[in-house]
Amino acid sequence: MFISKQSSSFIDYIIADVLRGTVSVYMKTAGNVAVNRYAYKNVSRRAIANLAVNPNMSLGLWYNNNVLKPARVQTAA
C-alpha cells in the first residue's frame, strides 16, 4: 500500500494497494471542511504500479483513465 500526493487541482491524494487492486481517492474540498473519500476495487494492478513508480504523473489524468473509464472497476465500501 502506498500514498500518492502528486499535484492535482481536484485530488488531494490517493491511497492504493497493488496486491488487492484497491484505490481510495481523497478529493480536495473548499476550506478543508470535509474529506470526500471514494473507494474502488478491481482497479488494474499494472496501472497502480505505474502510478507508484511515476511521481510526475497527473493524479487527475490517472484517475480518469484507470478508475472512471474501465467497466471492470467497481465502487467499494
C-alpha atoms as one frame of an Amber mdcrd trajectory, in Angstrom:
protein
   0.000   0.000   0.000   1.263   3.478  -0.802   0.109   7.097  -0.737   0.441
   9.216  -3.856   0.426  13.006  -3.356   1.299  14.384  -6.800  -0.113  17.787
  -7.680  -3.703  17.855  -8.844  -6.378  20.514  -8.968  -9.153  18.283  -7.581
  -7.489  15.241  -5.967  -5.782  15.684  -2.605  -4.167  12.231  -2.524  -4.657
   8.584  -3.483  -4.069   5.538  -1.316  -3.595   2.419  -3.433  -2.949  -1.253
  -2.749  -1.266  -3.061  -5.643  -1.848  -6.561  -4.255  -5.594  -6.125  -3.741
  -6.253  -3.802  -6.695  -7.988  -1.243  -4.493  -7.803   2.538  -4.574  -9.109
   5.221  -2.202  -9.293   8.694  -3.729  -9.498  11.737  -1.465 -10.876  14.810
  -3.233  -9.994  18.380  -2.300 -12.690  20.465  -0.668 -13.075  24.193  -0.201
 -11.521  25.207   3.082 -10.771  21.575   4.006 -14.151  21.361   5.762 -14.760
  17.707   4.953 -12.880  14.968   3.183 -14.580  13.349   0.223 -13.328   9.755
   0.001 -14.216   7.421  -2.825 -13.172   3.766  -2.724 -12.810   1.493  -5.733
 -11.940  -2.162  -6.262 -10.838  -4.233  -9.230  -8.528  -1.458 -10.462  -5.747
  -2.573 -12.799  -2.738  -3.641 -10.736  -0.476  -2.621 -13.599  -1.956   0.894
 -13.560  -1.473   1.128  -9.781   2.159   0.022 -10.101   2.669   2.575 -12.871
   1.342   5.311 -10.575   3.725   4.203  -7.833   6.859   4.404  -9.989   5.998
   7.623 -11.880   5.938  10.500  -9.365   5.347  13.132 -12.076   2.101  11.596
 -13.322  -1.074  13.692 -13.060  -3.417  12.187 -10.473  -6.490  13.504 -12.252
  -5.481  12.010 -15.590  -4.605   8.695 -13.945  -7.912   8.658 -12.045  -9.980
   9.354 -15.174  -8.199   6.778 -17.351  -7.771   3.946 -14.837 -10.670   4.278
 -12.406 -13.597   6.041 -14.083 -13.357   4.748 -17.676 -12.808   0.968 -17.299
 -16.053  -1.019 -16.948 -14.408  -3.584 -14.643 -13.786  -1.084 -11.822 -16.432
  -1.126  -9.076 -17.114   1.108  -6.121 -16.138  -0.373  -2.783 -17.419   0.247
   0.706
